[in-house]
Amino acid sequence: MVGANIKAETMALMEQRTAMEEEMDGIIQRLCRPGGPGLSGNLVDSEGFPRADIDVAAVRSDRQKLAVLKNDRKEITDRIEKNIHILHSGSKDLDFSLPQKRTAEGEQVPHRFFQSGSGGASSIENAAVAMDEDNPGRLPFAVFDEVAEGSPAARDGIVVGDQLVKFGSVEGGGDDCLRRLALEGQSHENRAIAVIVLRRGVEEHLYVTPRRWGGSGLLG
């Protein structure tokens, strides 16, 4: 039953991480609203006095809370990744401790958590997807095959090979995917967008700010 316990712990950690991310999104929305100070904007005016158009104390509190949440989220993500490695490495033994699925004819089949994926996906990715199998909308629909050095995307944490799961309100792909991605970026120029990517099989939550730079586009 050790495997089942680890899986239950991992699912609980994922729920805890989701709650953290929702709280982080709320803070970012407050900080990045029109006229707001953003994630790192000045809190004093041109004369060195506290800005009168914002609640400086509240902004400082939000920024401090956001920093704490980011650190806590990283720790939880590390624990999730470690558990997934443990579950995968012990899959042969753990397979007997998990409920078996059956076909329409009643034949037992292994739990999807331990099935190998197709298309060259990594074992960690297969495990993560299986644990989130009731949420197919979180599957990646695009890949960053090139990230220009010094671009907004690179500076905000995007790396080559990241698989895009969600970009602001855009997720799930579709024929007009590129158009919707472009519109989302243009409508958020100089404002942070919540982005979810799959990196080495583990979801990473980033905040990317489309902005003008020395290269083409707003992200590069």
C-alpha positions in Angstrom: 0.0 0.0 0.0 3.0 2.3 0.0 2.5 3.2 -3.6 -1.1 4.1 -3.0 -0.1 6.3 -0.1 2.5 8.1 -2.2 0.0 8.6 -5.0 -2.6 10.0 -2.5 0.1 12.3 -1.1 1.0 13.5 -4.6 -2.6 14.2 -5.5 -3.0 16.2 -2.3 0.2 18.2 -3.1 -1.1 18.9 -6.6 -4.4 20.3 -5.0 -2.3 22.4 -2.6 -0.2 23.7 -5.5 -3.4 24.6 -7.5 -4.7 26.6 -4.5 -1.4 28.4 -4.2 -1.5 29.2 -7.9 -5.0 30.6 -7.7 -3.9 32.8 -4.8 -0.8 33.9 -6.8 -3.0 34.7 -9.8 -5.3 36.9 -7.7 -2.3 38.8 -6.3 -0.9 39.3 -9.8 -4.2 40.6 -11.1 -4.3 43.2 -8.3 -0.8 44.3 -8.9 -1.0 44.4 -12.7 -4.4 46.1 -13.1 -4.5 49.3 -15.2 -2.7 52.0 -13.3 -1.3 49.5 -10.8 2.4 49.2 -9.8 2.9 45.8 -11.4 5.2 43.2 -10.0 8.2 45.4 -9.6 7.2 49.0 -10.4 8.2 52.0 -8.3 6.3 52.8 -5.2 7.5 56.4 -5.0 6.8 59.3 -7.3 9.4 61.4 -9.2 10.0 63.5 -6.1 10.7 60.4 -3.9 7.5 60.5 -2.0 5.2 57.4 -1.6 2.8 57.3 -4.6 -0.6 58.7 -3.7 -2.5 56.7 -6.3 -1.9 53.3 -4.7 -2.0 51.7 -1.3 1.8 51.3 -0.9 1.5 49.1 2.3 -1.0 46.8 0.5 1.3 46.5 -2.5 4.3 45.7 -0.4 2.3 43.1 1.4 1.1 41.5 -1.8 4.6 41.4 -3.3 6.0 39.8 -0.1 3.1 37.2 -0.1 3.7 36.5 -3.8 7.4 35.8 -3.1 6.6 33.5 -0.3 4.0 31.6 -2.4 6.5 31.2 -5.3 9.1 29.7 -2.9 6.4 27.4 -1.4 5.2 26.4 -4.8 8.7 25.4 -5.9 9.2 23.2 -2.8 5.8 21.5 -3.5 6.7 21.0 -7.1 10.0 19.4 -6.2 8.2 17.0 -3.8 5.6 16.1 -6.6 8.4 15.4 -9.0 10.3 13.2 -6.5 7.1 11.2 -5.8 6.4 10.7 -9.5 9.9 9.3 -9.9 9.4 7.0 -6.9 6.0 5.8 -8.3 7.4 5.2 -11.8 10.6 3.4 -10.5 8.4 1.0 -8.4 5.6 0.6 -11.0 6.0 -3.2 -11.3 5.3 -3.6 -7.6 2.9 -0.8 -7.2 0.7 -2.0 -10.0 -0.8 -4.7 -7.7 -1.8 -2.3 -5.0 -3.9 0.0 -7.2 -7.4 -0.7 -8.4 -7.5 -2.6 -11.7 -9.5 -1.3 -14.7 -11.5 -3.7 -16.9 -12.4 -3.7 -20.5 -16.0 -4.0 -21.6 -15.5 -7.7 -21.8 -14.3 -7.8 -18.1 -10.6 -8.2 -18.9 -8.2 -6.6 -16.4 -5.9 -3.9 -17.8 -3.1 -2.1 -15.9 -4.0 1.3 -14.4 -3.2 4.1 -16.8 -0.8 5.5 -14.3 1.7 2.8 -15.2 1.0 2.5 -18.9 3.7 3.6 -21.4 2.7 6.6 -23.6 3.2 6.9 -27.3 5.0 9.4 -29.3 8.2 9.4 -27.2 6.7 11.1 -24.2 8.8 10.8 -21.0 7.8 8.5 -18.1 7.3 11.5 -15.8 5.0 13.2 -18.4 3.0 10.0 -18.7 2.6 9.8 -14.9 1.6 13.5 -14.6 -0.9 13.2 -17.4 -2.4 10.1 -15.9 -2.8 11.7 -12.5 -4.6 14.5 -14.2 -6.5 12.3 -16.7 -9.9 13.8 -15.8 -8.6 17.2 -17.1 -7.7 16.7 -20.8 -7.8 20.5 -21.4 -4.4 20.7 -19.7 -2.5 18.8 -22.4 0.1 20.8 -24.3 -0.8 22.2 -27.8 2.4 23.9 -28.9 6.1 23.7 -28.4 8.7 26.5 -28.0 11.2 25.3 -30.6 13.1 28.6 -30.6 13.5 31.3 -27.9 15.5 34.4 -28.9 18.3 35.4 -26.5 17.4 38.5 -24.5 13.7 38.3 -25.6 10.8 38.9 -23.2 10.0 35.2 -23.3 13.6 34.2 -22.4 13.9 36.8 -19.6 10.6 35.7 -18.1 11.7 32.0 -18.0 10.6 30.3 -21.2 13.2 27.8 -22.5 13.5 25.9 -25.7 11.5 22.6 -25.5 8.8 24.0 -23.2 5.4 22.6 -24.2 2.6 25.2 -24.0 -0.4 24.1 -22.0 -2.0 27.5 -21.4 -1.3 31.1 -22.4 -3.6 33.5 -20.5 -7.1 32.5 -21.7 -5.8 30.4 -24.6 -5.6 26.6 -24.2 -6.5 23.5 -26.1 -5.1 24.5 -29.5 -7.4 24.5 -32.5 -7.2 25.7 -36.1 -7.1 29.4 -35.0 -4.6 28.8 -32.2 -1.8 31.1 -33.6 -4.3 33.9 -34.1 -5.7 33.6 -30.6 -2.1 33.5 -29.1 -1.2 36.6 -31.0 -4.3 38.4 -29.9 -3.8 37.4 -26.3 -0.2 38.7 -26.4 -1.2 42.0 -28.1 -4.1 42.6 -25.6 -1.7 42.2 -22.7 1.2 44.3 -23.8 3.2 45.4 -20.8 0.9 43.3 -18.5 1.8 39.9 -17.1 0.1 36.8 -18.5 -0.2 33.6 -16.5 1.5 30.8 -18.6 1.6 27.1 -18.0 4.2 25.0 -19.7 5.1 21.3 -19.5 8.9 21.0 -18.9 10.4 17.6 -18.7 7.0 16.2 -17.8 6.3 18.6 -15.0 4.0 21.6 -15.1 5.7 25.0 -14.6 3.6 28.1 -13.9 5.2 31.3 -15.2 4.3 34.9 -15.7 5.3 36.4 -19.1 5.0 40.1 -20.0 4.6 40.8 -23.7 6.6 44.0 -24.4 8.7 45.8 -27.0 12.3 44.8 -27.3 15.1 44.9 -29.8 13.8 41.9 -31.8 10.5 41.1 -33.6 7.2 40.6 -31.9 6.3 41.1 -28.3 7.8 37.9 -26.9 10.5 36.7 -29.3 
